[in-house]
Amino acid sequence: MKSVEAGQPLPPSLWAATAEAAVRTPALDASKRVEVAIVGAGYTGLSTALHLSELGVDVCVIDANEPGWGASGRNGGQVIPGLKYDPDELMRRFGPEDGNALVSMAGGAADTVFDLIERHSIACDATRAGWIQPTHSTRLLDTLHARARQWESRGARVELLDRAQITQRLGTEAFVGGWVDRRAGSVQPLSYARGLARAALARGVAIHGATLASRLEQRADGWRIHTAHGLTIDARQVLLATNGYSDSLWPGIAQSVIAANSFIVATKPLAASVSASILPGREVASDSRRLLLYFRRDSEGRLLIGGRGPFREPRGAADWAHLERAARLLYPQLADVEYEYRWAGRIAITRDFLPHVHLPAPGLTIALGYNGRGIAMATTLGKHLAVHLAGAARGLPLPPTSIRRIPLHALQRFYISAGVAWYGLLDAMS
């Protein structure tokens, strides 16, 4: 993927229209030296920087645009703990020691988010009402209930839902059952990113927007980041945290993920009579299909619904029409509702559907690939990356891996199209 042009304005969205004011992050205006330099001011970079500052480490963050410009400011705002795999599967894949560490990190990921919000008084409409995972399929209901019991056995507050309960919680008769995870919640995602930036700045972190990293140079005493403006940053350690907007700054990272667009629509604020019937408890939801839909309400009574869309950048309202149809199928009471916002952002999908941490050279760390769970996982991984970058002896809870390019990566749009067709068939069959 090509680098984004530095200094691009924030794309229009509900979040851009309603977020807390942006913090001032002027472009780098002089070369500097720090202990740790971070490329990417999304959740990973900002959380890592904030936690590094709490450890007394001198840190600088640069971004081609502004904090939260990428997926961190465009996602659905759902704060969901866990990974794509259930705890028992993670234990089988990674063994007792690494598996337990990974389950603990993933299970506590939402706690990390809401703890930061409370400690730093981040104004982001934080609501911790839980996450509902419903299913259309009676065949999959036992699988969801088994998932819930696995997390319950590890201390999570969960509840199994039958058809009547899921209908009452969601306000739709489209599902046969599911479960609710009370650890989860929601935020205004751009306000949350800006709040992390504000908290980091208050602790002395330097954050520079409109500063494009153009080249990395390994040196005897660490690394030098060359910027498009001709200025440099020297650092003992460098973290690359560019996720779905990764480019050629380090060989192979852009080709190690599929940068897929996730599309979202938001209605106008709903009439009170309609609003009261949809997610009355303010939970967030995403269904169990492989081509999942995710949906929630915002603080002003809008319904948001998101899911897959074209691989290319959106061209017009027709690119979101499938989501509006889905909303009407779920909620017939929305037949005449108007849509106020439509937007998209790129998420990084890995081949194994797990986040990746790479240590390709001494003093260089790369973290990316949250597979649609970026708010909770990127924030909590940042906490652990900070300890790692500060020089702690203990290892990361996510075992580092080598960079593996996806074969024929230039054809990724065809991967997406083929995957959509295949997963759509499997969903229909189940």
C-alpha positions, 0 to 999 in steps of 0.5 A: 500500500502506498503511503498516505500523503502527509497532512490530509484532513480527517475524512467526514464521519459521525465521529469527526462531526461530534468528537472532542476538539483535536489536540495541537500536534504540530509538524516536526520542526527540528531534528531531535533525539529521544529514547523511543520513537513511534511511527503512527498515532493510532491506539497502539502508538498513543497507548504505548507512548502514554505508558512509556511516559509513566515509566519515565521514558522519553518518547516521541510520536509522529504521524503522517496526518493527525492522531486518530486519522486512520482506523482509530478515528473511524471504527464502530467504537465497540470495546470488546475483549478477547480475540477471534479464538476462544480461550481453550483454542488459544491454550491449545495453540500456544501451550500453558505458559504463553496461552495463559499470558495471551488469554489474560491479556485479551480477557483484560483488554477492555479493562485497560481501556476503561481504566485509562479513560477513568484515570485520565478523565477522557471525555469520549462517551464511555459506556460499559453496558456489555457486548452481545453476540447473537446468532441466526443459527440454532446450529451455532447457538451451542458454540456461542454458549460454550464460548461464554462458559469458557470466559465465565470459567476465567472470571468474566461476567457473562450471561447466556441468552435464549430467543426471547431474551435476545429479542428483548435485548436487541429489539429484533426477532432476527436471532435465535439466541446468543450471549452477553459479555459484561466486560465490554462497552463503547466509546466515541472512538475519535474522542478516545484517540484524542484523549489518549493524545491529550493525556500523553502530551500532558506527561511530556510526550512529543506528538507531531502530526503532518510528519511522514516517515520516509525511511528508517536507517539503522545506526550503531547507537539505534535508529534514525527516522528520516522524514519527508521534510528532511528532518530526522529523529534519532532513537534507541528504540523504534516502534512501527504502529501503522496497522492497516495504513502500513507502507514500505517503511519496513520491507514486508509489513504492508504485505503481511496483512490484508488492509480491508475496508470496513464500512459504517452508516449512521441514521439521524437521531431516532424518534424516542418511540423508535429508539426505545425499541432498539438496544434499550440497554445501550449494549453493542452487538456484532453477530456470529456470521463470518461476514458479520454485522456490528451495530450499536446506538450513540449518545444522541439516539442514532443507530450505527451499523457496520460491516464489509464493503468494497475493497476500494475506497468508497465512491458514493452512497451506493457503496453503503446500500447493503448496510442500509438494507441490513438495518431495515431487515433487522429493524423494520421500524427503520423503513423510512429512516434517513441516514446522516453519515456514511464512512469507511476505514481500513482494518488490518487482517492477518492470515491467522486472525491474531495480532502480530508483534515482530522484532525484525532487527535489534531495537525495532518493534512492529505491532499490527493486525487487530482483525476488527478488535482494535480499540481494546487489543491495540490499547492493551498491547500498547501497555505491554509494548511499553514495558518491552521497549523500556527494557524489561526482561520479561517477554511480551504476552503475545509471542513475537513472530517473523514477518510473513508476506501473504502470497500474491499480495498485490491481488488482495482485492481478489482475496477479499472478493473471493473470501466474501463469496466463500464466507457468504456461502458458509453463512448461508449453509449454517 
